[in-house]
């Protein structure tokens, strides 16, 4: 259930699931994006499907 952690700072998914061209990230993107969204009382939603 990785979806539970995607807003945690420095969380990164299993490297085998990333795109081959990707160098990977720091794991900060969604946690940084969430701060101003929360400040404006907005929401970020995530949809997921098994195997996708």
Order of alpha helices (4+ residues) and beta strands (2+ residues): alpha
